């Protein structure tokens, strides 16, 4: 059975390509998902990508991930990174490898973005490499479930 990974994009990431181009670039979410699916095929894993704006929807999706057959999670919680204890607790509870990713370097931005409440329960974090943050995060997640 092929390994199955879940990629969750948080709020406002559906606006990529048109919002804050100087921070996030011109890449759209559709282009990110396409690159992820191409890499997943190369790595011989199945992925599902989903963009959710509601904190509750993210919590439900993370909480059901293991039951739904996912072996690992790649998540960009977006603004929820900095304050969502609910998403943090869901990641901790699901007990599957989780890689937190960010397009921008959250530590080089506004001070309030320097704290990730998710990082402490994630297996690892990749930030600041644009699309490559997602691709490196996917590679890391696949490596974690291949051991």
N, CA, C and O atoms as a GROMACS GRO file, in nm:
protein
  588
    1UNK      N    1   0.084  -0.119   0.000
    1UNK     CA    2   0.000   0.000   0.000
    1UNK      C    3   0.089   0.126   0.000
    1UNK      O    4   0.184   0.135   0.077
    2UNK      N    5   0.056   0.220  -0.086
    2UNK     CA    6   0.134   0.343  -0.096
    2UNK      C    7   0.115   0.428   0.029
    2UNK      O    8   0.008   0.429   0.090
    3UNK      N    9   0.220   0.498   0.065
    3UNK     CA   10   0.212   0.593   0.175
    3UNK      C   11   0.127   0.712   0.130
    3UNK      O   12   0.134   0.754   0.015
    4UNK      N   13   0.048   0.764   0.221
    4UNK     CA   14  -0.043   0.874   0.189
    4UNK      C   15  -0.013   0.991   0.283
    4UNK      O   16  -0.011   0.974   0.404
    5UNK      N   17   0.010   1.109   0.225
    5UNK     CA   18   0.041   1.229   0.302
    5UNK      C   19  -0.065   1.335   0.281
    5UNK      O   20  -0.124   1.345   0.174
    6UNK      N   21  -0.089   1.412   0.385
    6UNK     CA   22  -0.185   1.521   0.380
    6UNK      C   23  -0.110   1.653   0.385
    6UNK      O   24  -0.023   1.673   0.470
    7UNK      N   25  -0.143   1.743   0.293
    7UNK     CA   26  -0.087   1.878   0.292
    7UNK      C   27  -0.201   1.975   0.318
    7UNK      O   28  -0.299   1.981   0.243
    8UNK      N   29  -0.188   2.052   0.427
    8UNK     CA   30  -0.290   2.151   0.462
    8UNK      C   31  -0.231   2.290   0.445
    8UNK      O   32  -0.127   2.323   0.501
    9UNK      N   33  -0.301   2.371   0.366
    9UNK     CA   34  -0.269   2.512   0.349
    9UNK      C   35  -0.368   2.592   0.432
    9UNK      O   36  -0.489   2.572   0.420
   10UNK      N   37  -0.320   2.681   0.517
   10UNK     CA   38  -0.406   2.758   0.605
   10UNK      C   39  -0.470   2.880   0.539
   10UNK      O   40  -0.471   2.892   0.417
   11UNK      N   41  -0.523   2.970   0.623
   11UNK     CA   42  -0.600   3.083   0.573
   11UNK      C   43  -0.518   3.179   0.486
   11UNK      O   44  -0.399   3.200   0.508
   12UNK      N   45  -0.586   3.234   0.389
   12UNK     CA   46  -0.534   3.335   0.295
   12UNK      C   47  -0.436   3.279   0.192
   12UNK      O   48  -0.394   3.352   0.102
   13UNK      N   49  -0.399   3.153   0.205
   13UNK     CA   50  -0.306   3.097   0.106
   13UNK      C   51  -0.375   3.076  -0.029
   13UNK      O   52  -0.307   3.059  -0.131
   14UNK      N   53  -0.507   3.077  -0.031
   14UNK     CA   54  -0.580   3.073  -0.158
   14UNK      C   55  -0.561   3.203  -0.235
   14UNK      O   56  -0.597   3.210  -0.353
   15UNK      N   57  -0.507   3.306  -0.171
   15UNK     CA   58  -0.484   3.436  -0.237
   15UNK      C   59  -0.341   3.451  -0.289
   15UNK      O   60  -0.303   3.557  -0.339
   16UNK      N   61  -0.262   3.345  -0.277
   16UNK     CA   62  -0.124   3.352  -0.326
   16UNK      C   63  -0.123   3.390  -0.474
   16UNK      O   64  -0.210   3.350  -0.551
   17UNK      N   65  -0.024   3.467  -0.511
   17UNK     CA   66  -0.012   3.514  -0.649
   17UNK      C   67  -0.072   3.652  -0.669
   17UNK      O   68  -0.045   3.719  -0.768
   18UNK      N   69  -0.156   3.693  -0.573
   18UNK     CA   70  -0.217   3.825  -0.582
   18UNK      C   71  -0.202   3.908  -0.456
   18UNK      O   72  -0.231   4.028  -0.458
   19UNK      N   73  -0.159   3.848  -0.346
   19UNK     CA   74  -0.142   3.922  -0.220
   19UNK      C   75   0.005   3.928  -0.181
   19UNK      O   76   0.078   3.830  -0.194
   20UNK      N   77   0.046   4.041  -0.135
   20UNK     CA   78   0.181   4.061  -0.083
   20UNK      C   79   0.288   3.987  -0.166
   20UNK      O   80   0.362   3.903  -0.117
   21UNK      N   81   0.291   4.022  -0.292
   21UNK     CA   82   0.385   3.959  -0.387
   21UNK      C   83   0.529   3.974  -0.339
   21UNK      O   84   0.611   3.884  -0.359
   22UNK      N   85   0.560   4.086  -0.276
   22UNK     CA   86   0.697   4.109  -0.227
   22UNK      C   87   0.736   4.012  -0.116
   22UNK      O   88   0.854   3.987  -0.094
   23UNK      N   89   0.638   3.956  -0.047
   23UNK     CA   90   0.664   3.859   0.060
   23UNK      C   91   0.652   3.716   0.008
   23UNK      O   92   0.738   3.632   0.034
   24UNK      N   93   0.543   3.687  -0.065
   24UNK     CA   94   0.510   3.550  -0.102
   24UNK      C   95   0.538   3.515  -0.248
   24UNK      O   96   0.533   3.398  -0.286
   25UNK      N   97   0.568   3.614  -0.329
   25UNK     CA   98   0.596   3.588  -0.470
   25UNK      C   99   0.470   3.576  -0.554
   25UNK      O  100   0.359   3.599  -0.506
   26UNK      N  101   0.488   3.540  -0.679
   26UNK     CA  102   0.378   3.535  -0.775
   26UNK      C  103   0.317   3.396  -0.791
   26UNK      O  104   0.219   3.378  -0.863
   27UNK      N  105   0.376   3.299  -0.724
   27UNK     CA  106   0.328   3.163  -0.732
   27UNK      C  107   0.188   3.151  -0.674
   27UNK      O  108   0.160   3.207  -0.568
   28UNK      N  109   0.101   3.078  -0.742
   28UNK     CA  110  -0.035   3.056  -0.692
   28UNK      C  111  -0.041   2.925  -0.614
   28UNK      O  112   0.049   2.841  -0.624
   29UNK      N  113  -0.147   2.909  -0.538
   29UNK     CA  114  -0.167   2.784  -0.465
   29UNK      C  115  -0.182   2.666  -0.561
   29UNK      O  116  -0.134   2.556  -0.532
   30UNK      N  117  -0.246   2.689  -0.672
   30UNK     CA  118  -0.261   2.584  -0.774
   30UNK      C  119  -0.124   2.538  -0.824
   30UNK      O  120  -0.102   2.419  -0.844
   31UNK      N  121  -0.032   2.632  -0.844
   31UNK     CA  122   0.103   2.597  -0.888
   31UNK      C  123   0.179   2.520  -0.780
   31UNK      O  124   0.254   2.427  -0.810
   32UNK      N  125   0.160   2.560  -0.654
   32UNK     CA  126   0.224   2.488  -0.543
   32UNK      C  127   0.170   2.345  -0.537
   32UNK      O  128   0.247   2.250  -0.526
   33UNK      N  129   0.039   2.331  -0.544
   33UNK     CA  130  -0.021   2.197  -0.540
   33UNK      C  131   0.027   2.111  -0.657
   33UNK      O  132   0.052   1.991  -0.640
   34UNK      N  133   0.039   2.170  -0.773
   34UNK     CA  134   0.088   2.096  -0.890
   34UNK      C  135   0.231   2.047  -0.869
   34UNK      O  136   0.263   1.932  -0.899
   35UNK      N  137   0.317   2.133  -0.817
   35UNK     CA  138   0.455   2.095  -0.789
   35UNK      C  139   0.461   1.985  -0.683
   35UNK      O  140   0.542   1.893  -0.694
   36UNK      N  141   0.377   1.994  -0.581
   36UNK     CA  142   0.371   1.892  -0.477
   36UNK      C  143   0.326   1.758  -0.534
   36UNK      O  144   0.382   1.654  -0.501
   37UNK      N  145   0.226   1.760  -0.619
   37UNK     CA  146   0.176   1.636  -0.679
   37UNK      C  147   0.280   1.573  -0.770
   37UNK      O  148   0.293   1.450  -0.774
   38UNK      N  149   0.354   1.656  -0.843
   38UNK     CA  150   0.462   1.603  -0.928
   38UNK      C  151   0.570   1.538  -0.844
   38UNK      O  152   0.618   1.430  -0.878
   39UNK      N  153   0.610   1.603  -0.735
   39UNK     CA  154   0.712   1.547  -0.648
   39UNK      C  155   0.661   1.420  -0.580
   39UNK      O  156   0.736   1.323  -0.567
   40UNK      N  157   0.537   1.420  -0.539
   40UNK     CA  158   0.479   1.300  -0.475
   40UNK      C  159   0.483   1.182  -0.572
   40UNK      O  160   0.514   1.070  -0.531
   41UNK      N  161   0.452   1.206  -0.697
   41UNK     CA  162   0.458   1.098  -0.797
   41UNK      C  163   0.601   1.047  -0.811
   41UNK      O  164   0.624   0.926  -0.819
   42UNK      N  165   0.697   1.138  -0.814
   42UNK     CA  166   0.838   1.100  -0.822
   42UNK      C  167   0.881   1.018  -0.701
   42UNK      O  168   0.959   0.924  -0.714
   43UNK      N  169   0.831   1.055  -0.583
   43UNK     CA  170   0.866   0.986  -0.459
   43UNK      C  171   0.779   0.863  -0.434
   43UNK      O  172   0.799   0.791  -0.336
   44UNK      N  173   0.684   0.841  -0.523
   44UNK     CA  174   0.594   0.726  -0.516
   44UNK      C  175   0.509   0.724  -0.387
   44UNK      O  176   0.497   0.622  -0.319
   45UNK      N  177   0.452   0.838  -0.357
   45UNK     CA  178   0.358   0.850  -0.246
   45UNK      C  179   0.232   0.920  -0.298
   45UNK      O  180   0.235   0.991  -0.398
   46UNK      N  181   0.124   0.898  -0.227
   46UNK     CA  182  -0.001   0.966  -0.259
   46UNK      C  183  -0.014   1.088  -0.168
   46UNK      O  184   0.021   1.081  -0.050
   47UNK      N  185  -0.065   1.197  -0.221
   47UNK     CA  186  -0.091   1.313  -0.136
   47UNK      C  187  -0.231   1.368  -0.164
   47UNK      O  188  -0.287   1.354  -0.273
   48UNK      N  189  -0.282   1.430  -0.063
   48UNK     CA  190  -0.404   1.509  -0.074
   48UNK      C  191  -0.368   1.648  -0.029
   48UNK      O  192  -0.306   1.665   0.076
   49UNK      N  193  -0.405   1.748  -0.106
   49UNK     CA  194  -0.382   1.887  -0.066
   49UNK      C  195  -0.517   1.953  -0.044
   49UNK      O  196  -0.613   1.928  -0.115
   50UNK      N  197  -0.521   2.039   0.058
   50UNK     CA  198  -0.645   2.108   0.089
   50UNK      C  199  -0.612   2.244   0.149
   50UNK      O  200  -0.518   2.258   0.226
   51UNK      N  201  -0.691   2.344   0.113
   51UNK     CA  202  -0.677   2.477   0.171
   51UNK      C  203  -0.799   2.500   0.259
   51UNK      O  204  -0.913   2.489   0.213
   52UNK      N  205  -0.774   2.533   0.384
   52UNK     CA  206  -0.881   2.558   0.481
   52UNK      C  207  -0.857   2.691   0.550
   52UNK      O  208  -0.746   2.719   0.595
   53UNK      N  209  -0.960   2.772   0.558
   53UNK     CA  210  -0.946   2.903   0.622
   53UNK      C  211  -0.989   2.900   0.768
   53UNK      O  212  -0.939   2.979   0.848
   54UNK      N  213  -1.079   2.812   0.802
   54UNK     CA  214  -1.134   2.807   0.937
   54UNK      C  215  -1.045   2.724   1.030
   54UNK      O  216  -1.005   2.613   0.995
   55UNK      N  217  -1.015   2.779   1.146
   55UNK     CA  218  -0.935   2.708   1.245
   55UNK      C  219  -1.001   2.574   1.281
   55UNK      O  220  -0.932   2.472   1.292
   56UNK      N  221  -1.131   2.575   1.300
   56UNK     CA  222  -1.203   2.453   1.336
   56UNK      C  223  -1.193   2.347   1.228
   56UNK      O  224  -1.178   2.228   1.258
   57UNK      N  225  -1.200   2.388   1.101
   57UNK     CA  226  -1.188   2.293   0.991
   57UNK      C  227  -1.048   2.231   0.987
   57UNK      O  228  -1.033   2.112   0.959
   58UNK      N  229  -0.947   2.312   1.015
   58UNK     CA  230  -0.810   2.260   1.019
   58UNK      C  231  -0.796   2.160   1.133
   58UNK      O  232  -0.738   2.053   1.114
   59UNK      N  233  -0.848   2.194   1.249
   59UNK     CA  234  -0.841   2.105   1.365
   59UNK      C  235  -0.909   1.971   1.332
   59UNK      O  236  -0.854   1.866   1.364
   60UNK      N  237  -1.026   1.975   1.271
   60UNK     CA  238  -1.098   1.851   1.235
   60UNK      C  239  -1.018   1.768   1.136
   60UNK      O  240  -1.008   1.646   1.150
   61UNK      N  241  -0.962   1.832   1.036
   61UNK     CA  242  -0.888   1.760   0.932
   61UNK      C  243  -0.761   1.697   0.991
   61UNK      O  244  -0.730   1.582   0.962
   62UNK      N  245  -0.688   1.772   1.073
   62UNK     CA  246  -0.569   1.718   1.138
   62UNK      C  247  -0.608   1.603   1.230
   62UNK      O  248  -0.545   1.497   1.228
   63UNK      N  249  -0.711   1.623   1.310
   63UNK     CA  250  -0.754   1.521   1.405
   63UNK      C  251  -0.796   1.390   1.340
   63UNK      O  252  -0.781   1.284   1.400
   64UNK      N  253  -0.849   1.397   1.220
   64UNK     CA  254  -0.894   1.278   1.148
   64UNK      C  255  -0.786   1.218   1.058
   64UNK      O  256  -0.809   1.113   0.997
   65UNK      N  257  -0.672   1.281   1.049
   65UNK     CA  258  -0.569   1.241   0.952
   65UNK      C  259  -0.528   1.095   0.965
   65UNK      O  260  -0.525   1.023   0.865
   66UNK      N  261  -0.497   1.050   1.082
   66UNK     CA  262  -0.451   0.913   1.102
   66UNK      C  263  -0.564   0.815   1.069
   66UNK      O  264  -0.543   0.716   0.999
   67UNK      N  265  -0.683   0.842   1.120
   67UNK     CA  266  -0.800   0.758   1.093
   67UNK      C  267  -0.830   0.753   0.943
   67UNK      O  268  -0.876   0.651   0.892
   68UNK      N  269  -0.803   0.862   0.874
   68UNK     CA  270  -0.828   0.869   0.730
   68UNK      C  271  -0.715   0.807   0.647
   68UNK      O  272  -0.718   0.814   0.524
   69UNK      N  273  -0.618   0.748   0.714
   69UNK     CA  274  -0.514   0.673   0.644
   69UNK      C  275  -0.390   0.750   0.607
   69UNK      O  276  -0.307   0.701   0.530
   70UNK      N  277  -0.374   0.871   0.660
   70UNK     CA  278  -0.254   0.949   0.630
   70UNK      C  279  -0.139   0.906   0.720
   70UNK      O  280  -0.158   0.885   0.840
   71UNK      N  281  -0.021   0.895   0.662
   71UNK     CA  282   0.099   0.854   0.735
   71UNK      C  283   0.176   0.973   0.788
   71UNK      O  284   0.253   0.960   0.884
   72UNK      N  285   0.157   1.090   0.726
   72UNK     CA  286   0.230   1.211   0.766
   72UNK      C  287   0.151   1.334   0.722
   72UNK      O  288   0.060   1.326   0.639
   73UNK      N  289   0.190   1.446   0.780
   73UNK     CA  290   0.122   1.572   0.755
   73UNK      C  291   0.225   1.680   0.725
   73UNK      O  292   0.327   1.692   0.794
   74UNK      N  293   0.198   1.759   0.622
   74UNK     CA  294   0.273   1.881   0.592
   74UNK      C  295   0.172   1.993   0.607
   74UNK      O  296   0.067   1.992   0.543
   75UNK      N  297   0.204   2.091   0.692
   75UNK     CA  298   0.106   2.196   0.720
   75UNK      C  299   0.169   2.333   0.718
   75UNK      O  300   0.275   2.356   0.776
   76UNK      N  301   0.101   2.425   0.650
   76UNK     CA  302   0.133   2.567   0.659
   76UNK      C  303   0.013   2.631   0.731
   76UNK      O  304  -0.086   2.665   0.667
   77UNK      N  305   0.024   2.647   0.863
   77UNK     CA  306  -0.089   2.702   0.937
   77UNK      C  307  -0.113   2.850   0.913
   77UNK      O  308  -0.211   2.906   0.962
   78UNK      N  309  -0.023   2.914   0.837
   78UNK     CA  310  -0.035   3.058   0.806
   78UNK      C  311  -0.045   3.137   0.936
   78UNK      O  312   0.032   3.112   1.029
   79UNK      N  313  -0.137   3.230   0.945
   79UNK     CA  314  -0.147   3.316   1.063
   79UNK      C  315  -0.174   3.237   1.191
   79UNK      O  316  -0.137   3.282   1.300
   80UNK      N  317  -0.238   3.121   1.179
   80UNK     CA  318  -0.265   3.039   1.298
   80UNK      C  319  -0.136   2.987   1.362
   80UNK      O  320  -0.138   2.944   1.478
   81UNK      N  321  -0.027   2.990   1.289
   81UNK     CA  322   0.103   2.947   1.341
   81UNK      C  323   0.134   3.011   1.475
   81UNK      O  324   0.190   2.948   1.563
   82UNK      N  325   0.097   3.136   1.488
   82UNK     CA  326   0.143   3.218   1.599
   82UNK      C  327   0.054   3.215   1.722
   82UNK      O  328   0.092   3.265   1.828
   83UNK      N  329  -0.066   3.156   1.710
   83UNK     CA  330  -0.154   3.160   1.827
   83UNK      C  331  -0.255   3.047   1.840
   83UNK      O  332  -0.330   3.045   1.937
   84UNK      N  333  -0.260   2.953   1.747
   84UNK     CA  334  -0.364   2.851   1.755
   84UNK      C  335  -0.322   2.732   1.840
   84UNK      O  336  -0.256   2.640   1.793
   85UNK      N  337  -0.360   2.738   1.966
   85UNK     CA  338  -0.336   2.626   2.056
   85UNK      C  339  -0.422   2.506   2.012
   85UNK      O  340  -0.382   2.392   2.032
   86UNK      N  341  -0.537   2.532   1.954
   86UNK     CA  342  -0.625   2.424   1.908
   86UNK      C  343  -0.557   2.342   1.797
   86UNK      O  344  -0.562   2.219   1.799
   87UNK      N  345  -0.493   2.409   1.701
   87UNK     CA  346  -0.422   2.336   1.594
   87UNK      C  347  -0.301   2.267   1.655
   87UNK      O  348  -0.271   2.152   1.619
   88UNK      N  349  -0.230   2.333   1.744
   88UNK     CA  350  -0.116   2.272   1.812
   88UNK      C  351  -0.158   2.143   1.881
   88UNK      O  352  -0.092   2.040   1.866
   89UNK      N  353  -0.268   2.148   1.956
   89UNK     CA  354  -0.315   2.031   2.028
   89UNK      C  355  -0.358   1.919   1.933
   89UNK      O  356  -0.338   1.802   1.963
   90UNK      N  357  -0.417   1.954   1.820
   90UNK     CA  358  -0.457   1.853   1.721
   90UNK      C  359  -0.334   1.784   1.662
   90UNK      O  360  -0.334   1.662   1.647
   91UNK      N  361  -0.231   1.862   1.630
   91UNK     CA  362  -0.107   1.804   1.578
   91UNK      C  363  -0.045   1.710   1.683
   91UNK      O  364   0.000   1.601   1.649
   92UNK      N  365  -0.043   1.753   1.807
   92UNK     CA  366   0.013   1.669   1.914
   92UNK      C  367  -0.068   1.541   1.932
   92UNK      O  368  -0.011   1.435   1.956
   93UNK      N  369  -0.198   1.550   1.920
   93UNK     CA  370  -0.287   1.436   1.944
   93UNK      C  371  -0.283   1.332   1.832
   93UNK      O  372  -0.302   1.213   1.858
   94UNK      N  373  -0.260   1.375   1.710
   94UNK     CA  374  -0.272   1.282   1.596
   94UNK      C  375  -0.154   1.184   1.588
   94UNK      O  376  -0.167   1.077   1.529
   95UNK      N  377  -0.042   1.219   1.645
   95UNK     CA  378   0.075   1.131   1.656
   95UNK      C  379   0.118   1.071   1.523
   95UNK      O  380   0.138   0.951   1.512
   96UNK      N  381   0.132   1.156   1.422
   96UNK     CA  382   0.196   1.118   1.296
   96UNK      C  383   0.301   1.224   1.266
   96UNK      O  384   0.288   1.338   1.310
   97UNK      N  385   0.406   1.188   1.192
   97UNK     CA  386   0.507   1.288   1.160
   97UNK      C  387   0.443   1.411   1.094
   97UNK      O  388   0.363   1.399   1.002
   98UNK      N  389   0.481   1.528   1.145
   98UNK     CA  390   0.424   1.653   1.096
   98UNK      C  391   0.536   1.752   1.067
   98UNK      O  392   0.621   1.778   1.152
   99UNK      N  393   0.535   1.806   0.946
   99UNK     CA  394   0.633   1.906   0.906
   99UNK      C  395   0.559   2.038   0.884
   99UNK      O  396   0.468   2.046   0.801
  100UNK      N  397   0.599   2.139   0.958
  100UNK     CA  398   0.544   2.274   0.944
  100UNK      C  399   0.623   2.347   0.837
  100UNK      O  400   0.746   2.346   0.839
  101UNK      N  401   0.554   2.410   0.743
  101UNK     CA  402   0.622   2.482   0.636
  101UNK      C  403   0.569   2.624   0.624
  101UNK      O  404   0.453   2.652   0.655
  102UNK      N  405   0.657   2.714   0.578
  102UNK     CA  406   0.620   2.854   0.551
  102UNK      C  407   0.697   2.901   0.429
  102UNK      O  408   0.816   2.874   0.415
  103UNK      N  409   0.629   2.971   0.341
  103UNK     CA  410   0.693   3.027   0.221
  103UNK      C  411   0.798   3.130   0.259
  103UNK      O  412   0.908   3.131   0.203
  104UNK      N  413   0.763   3.217   0.353
  104UNK     CA  414   0.855   3.323   0.395
  104UNK      C  415   0.930   3.278   0.521
  104UNK      O  416   0.890   3.183   0.588
  105UNK      N  417   1.037   3.348   0.551
  105UNK     CA  418   1.111   3.322   0.675
  105UNK      C  419   1.040   3.397   0.787
  105UNK      O  420   1.055   3.518   0.800
  106UNK      N  421   0.963   3.325   0.866
  106UNK     CA  422   0.884   3.391   0.970
  106UNK      C  423   0.971   3.460   1.073
  106UNK      O  424   0.924   3.550   1.143
  107UNK      N  425   1.096   3.420   1.084
  107UNK     CA  426   1.187   3.479   1.184
  107UNK      C  427   1.253   3.607   1.134
  107UNK      O  428   1.320   3.676   1.211
  108UNK      N  429   1.234   3.639   1.008
  108UNK     CA  430   1.290   3.761   0.950
  108UNK      C  431   1.180   3.866   0.926
  108UNK      O  432   1.205   3.969   0.864
  109UNK      N  433   1.061   3.837   0.974
  109UNK     CA  434   0.948   3.927   0.954
  109UNK      C  435   0.913   3.999   1.084
  109UNK      O  436   0.996   4.010   1.173
  110UNK      N  437   0.792   4.046   1.094
  110UNK     CA  438   0.748   4.118   1.213
  110UNK      C  439   0.768   4.031   1.336
  110UNK      O  440   0.758   3.908   1.329
  111UNK      N  441   0.796   4.094   1.449
  111UNK     CA  442   0.830   4.020   1.571
  111UNK      C  443   0.720   3.922   1.613
  111UNK      O  444   0.750   3.813   1.662
  112UNK      N  445   0.592   3.960   1.594
  112UNK     CA  446   0.485   3.869   1.637
  112UNK      C  447   0.485   3.738   1.558
  112UNK      O  448   0.426   3.640   1.602
  113UNK      N  449   0.551   3.737   1.442
  113UNK     CA  450   0.558   3.615   1.361
  113UNK      C  451   0.674   3.523   1.403
  113UNK      O  452   0.685   3.412   1.352
  114UNK      N  453   0.758   3.568   1.492
  114UNK     CA  454   0.876   3.491   1.530
  114UNK      C  455   0.844   3.369   1.616
  114UNK      O  456   0.928   3.281   1.632
  115UNK      N  457   0.724   3.363   1.670
  115UNK     CA  458   0.686   3.252   1.755
  115UNK      C  459   0.589   3.161   1.680
  115UNK      O  460   0.488   3.206   1.626
  116UNK      N  461   0.622   3.032   1.678
  116UNK     CA  462   0.531   2.932   1.625
  116UNK      C  463   0.488   2.842   1.741
  116UNK      O  464   0.572   2.776   1.802
  117UNK      N  465   0.359   2.840   1.770
  117UNK     CA  466   0.310   2.750   1.874
  117UNK      C  467   0.302   2.607   1.822
  117UNK      O  468   0.288   2.512   1.900
  118UNK      N  469   0.310   2.590   1.691
  118UNK     CA  470   0.303   2.458   1.628
  118UNK      C  471   0.439   2.388   1.634
  118UNK      O  472   0.446   2.266   1.648
  119UNK      N  473   0.546   2.464   1.623
  119UNK     CA  474   0.681   2.407   1.610
  119UNK      C  475   0.715   2.310   1.722
  119UNK      O  476   0.784   2.211   1.698
  120UNK      N  477   0.670   2.336   1.841
  120UNK     CA  478   0.703   2.250   1.954
  120UNK      C  479   0.645   2.110   1.947
  120UNK      O  480   0.692   2.020   2.015
  121UNK      N  481   0.543   2.090   1.865
  121UNK     CA  482   0.483   1.957   1.850
  121UNK      C  483   0.503   1.900   1.710
  121UNK      O  484   0.470   1.784   1.684
  122UNK      N  485   0.557   1.981   1.620
  122UNK     CA  486   0.588   1.932   1.486
  122UNK      C  487   0.720   1.855   1.491
  122UNK      O  488   0.804   1.878   1.578
  123UNK      N  489   0.736   1.765   1.397
  123UNK     CA  490   0.861   1.691   1.387
  123UNK      C  491   0.972   1.784   1.342
  123UNK      O  492   1.087   1.770   1.385
  124UNK      N  493   0.938   1.879   1.254
  124UNK     CA  494   1.035   1.975   1.204
  124UNK      C  495   0.966   2.090   1.135
  124UNK      O  496   0.844   2.090   1.118
  125UNK      N  497   1.046   2.189   1.095
  125UNK     CA  498   0.993   2.310   1.032
  125UNK      C  499   1.086   2.353   0.919
  125UNK      O  500   1.209   2.348   0.932
  126UNK      N  501   1.026   2.397   0.808
  126UNK     CA  502   1.103   2.452   0.696
  126UNK      C  503   1.039   2.586   0.662
  126UNK      O  504   0.919   2.593   0.636
  127UNK      N  505   1.119   2.694   0.662
  127UNK     CA  506   1.063   2.824   0.628
  127UNK      C  507   1.164   2.907   0.550
  127UNK      O  508   1.285   2.892   0.564
  128UNK      N  509   1.109   2.996   0.467
  128UNK     CA  510   1.191   3.094   0.400
  128UNK      C  511   1.238   3.059   0.261
  128UNK      O  512   1.313   3.135   0.200
  129UNK      N  513   1.195   2.946   0.208
  129UNK     CA  514   1.245   2.902   0.077
  129UNK      C  515   1.138   2.903  -0.031
  129UNK      O  516   1.154   2.839  -0.135
  130UNK      N  517   1.028   2.976  -0.008
  130UNK     CA  518   0.923   2.982  -0.108
  130UNK      C  519   0.867   2.843  -0.137
  130UNK      O  520   0.845   2.764  -0.044
  131UNK      N  521   0.845   2.813  -0.263
  131UNK     CA  522   0.794   2.682  -0.303
  131UNK      C  523   0.879   2.569  -0.246
  131UNK      O  524   0.826   2.465  -0.206
  132UNK      N  525   1.009   2.590  -0.241
  132UNK     CA  526   1.098   2.485  -0.190
  132UNK      C  527   1.071   2.450  -0.044
  132UNK      O  528   1.104   2.340  -0.001
  133UNK      N  529   1.013   2.541   0.033
  133UNK     CA  530   0.975   2.505   0.170
  133UNK      C  531   0.877   2.388   0.168
  133UNK      O  532   0.890   2.293   0.246
  134UNK      N  533   0.779   2.395   0.079
  134UNK     CA  534   0.682   2.286   0.066
  134UNK      C  535   0.749   2.159   0.014
  134UNK      O  536   0.726   2.050   0.065
  135UNK      N  537   0.834   2.173  -0.089
  135UNK     CA  538   0.896   2.056  -0.150
  135UNK      C  539   0.993   1.989  -0.052
  135UNK      O  540   0.997   1.866  -0.042
  136UNK      N  541   1.071   2.069   0.020
  136UNK     CA  542   1.160   2.014   0.122
  136UNK      C  543   1.079   1.950   0.235
  136UNK      O  544   1.116   1.845   0.288
  137UNK      N  545   0.970   2.014   0.272
  137UNK     CA  546   0.883   1.959   0.376
  137UNK      C  547   0.824   1.826   0.335
  137UNK      O  548   0.816   1.733   0.416
  138UNK      N  549   0.782   1.815   0.210
  138UNK     CA  550   0.729   1.688   0.160
  138UNK      C  551   0.836   1.581   0.159
  138UNK      O  552   0.812   1.468   0.202
  139UNK      N  553   0.956   1.616   0.111
  139UNK     CA  554   1.067   1.520   0.112
  139UNK      C  555   1.098   1.473   0.254
  139UNK      O  556   1.121   1.354   0.277
  140UNK      N  557   1.098   1.566   0.349
  140UNK     CA  558   1.126   1.531   0.489
  140UNK      C  559   1.018   1.437   0.543
  140UNK      O  560   1.049   1.339   0.610
  141UNK      N  561   0.893   1.468   0.515
  141UNK     CA  562   0.783   1.383   0.563
  141UNK      C  563   0.794   1.243   0.505
  141UNK      O  564   0.774   1.144   0.576
  142UNK      N  565   0.825   1.234   0.376
  142UNK     CA  566   0.840   1.101   0.314
  142UNK      C  567   0.956   1.025   0.378
  142UNK      O  568   0.944   0.906   0.406
  143UNK      N  569   1.065   1.094   0.402
  143UNK     CA  570   1.180   1.030   0.469
  143UNK      C  571   1.141   0.980   0.608
  143UNK      O  572   1.180   0.871   0.649
  144UNK      N  573   1.064   1.058   0.681
  144UNK     CA  574   1.023   1.020   0.816
  144UNK      C  575   0.938   0.893   0.817
  144UNK      O  576   0.949   0.811   0.909
  145UNK      N  577   0.853   0.876   0.717
  145UNK     CA  578   0.766   0.758   0.714
  145UNK      C  579   0.830   0.639   0.643
  145UNK      O  580   0.772   0.530   0.639
  146UNK      N  581   0.948   0.661   0.587
  146UNK     CA  582   1.018   0.552   0.516
  146UNK      C  583   1.116   0.480   0.605
  146UNK      O  584   1.177   0.382   0.564
  147UNK      N  585   1.134   0.527   0.727
  147UNK     CA  586   1.232   0.466   0.819
  147UNK      C  587   1.178   0.337   0.879
  147UNK      O  588   1.246   0.273   0.958
   0.00000   0.00000   0.00000
